[in-house]
Amino acid sequence: MPLRIGQEIQALPRQACLSAISAEALTKPILVLGAPRSGTTWLAKIIDSHPDVLYRHEPDETIPAPALLMPDALPALLARWAVETGARTVTKQPYFRKSWQKRWALGVRTGLAAAVGAASRMPPPFKGLAGLRIPDLAARPAPRLAIKSVRWAEGAAILAQCLPDSRTIFIVRHPCGQVASVMRGNRQRRFDLKTDGTDMPFDEAGTIHFAASLGVTEPDFQALPDAAKYAWSWRFLNEPAYAALAAQSNVHVVLYEALCADPQAQARRILKFAELDWDRQTEDFVARSTSHEGKAGYHAIFRNAVAAAEAWRNTMAPADQEAVRSVVSASKLARFWPDLMDSR
């Protein structure tokens, strides 16, 4: 049954009442969800580009959700994420003008974010300034809240069930593209390892357990080439989330490749699903973020979208591509990509 979230919000600490988000907006959050390196940040920034949105970037990294989330704990958790204004959560660029801020606020907030970011790279005592909170400088509560996560699939399913006015957007990327990106990031040491004693930047224990449920023993898993292990991680991250989310009417599934191929049309569809009007600021951001020429950084949002979606075909070793296909061709999600179905 839907939560009586309004009553829960009234019982929250006073800090939540001073936030840039209203209790009403907390009943209809927009959640952007997907596996790491599947396009979640770009998708989230498309939504953040709307003037009515207050955006929180992976607040569950700073304030983790409980391992066992009960529905009645959702309102307080959402409120804590909404008022989290540490650098990790609120300084993901680019920044956008907002309807709920005065014109001067964007410049001031950008300057504060830059100062906090600079402090994080300096020695003590200046480094201590990196822990400062960055205020939203809201003139009025924001109409909508958007949260991005690459970890919160189980909780997202509960949220979608309990908050019918919420909107969850789940993005899935071709497994070869996602695996190629994660493998490249691991080679460049861009990830913290999930557990000690492994060079795999994913939940290896969870992946092994998932593979075992489908008949692949741990010795067999460990004998696989790295690309196949990454492919099992792709299945572990995407299949349970898709199964829990896709059947719900307030969940929209996006294919990364479709978003890259026709970003304006797909973005319009996504914003309509999220009950946000199409806005010129979003239109401009989508155009700028997909037409970048030249080399794009690993975490860059501005890039040539079509080239980014297809880059793995030329950069990923054929043996690695085949290892990924051998694992994911049996997945129910393989139907989204004809080349995976052809490999069966």
ABEGO torsion letter per residue (X at the ends): XBBBAAAAAAABBAAAAABABBAAAAABBBBBBEBBGAGAAAAAAAAAABAABBBBBGAAAABBBBABBBAAAAAAAAAAAAABABAAAAABOBBBBBAABBAAAAAAAAAAAAAAAAAAABBOAAAAAAABBBBAGBABBBABBBBBBAAAAAAAAAAAAABAABBBBBBBBBAAAAAAAAAAAAAAGABBBABBGBABABBAAAAAAAAAAAGBBAAAAAABBAAAAAAAAAAAAAAAAAAAAAABAABBBBBAAAAAABAAAAAAAAAAAAGBBBBAAAAAAAAAAAABBEBBBAABABBBAAAAAAAAAAABBAAAAAAAAAAAAABAAAAABAAAAAAX
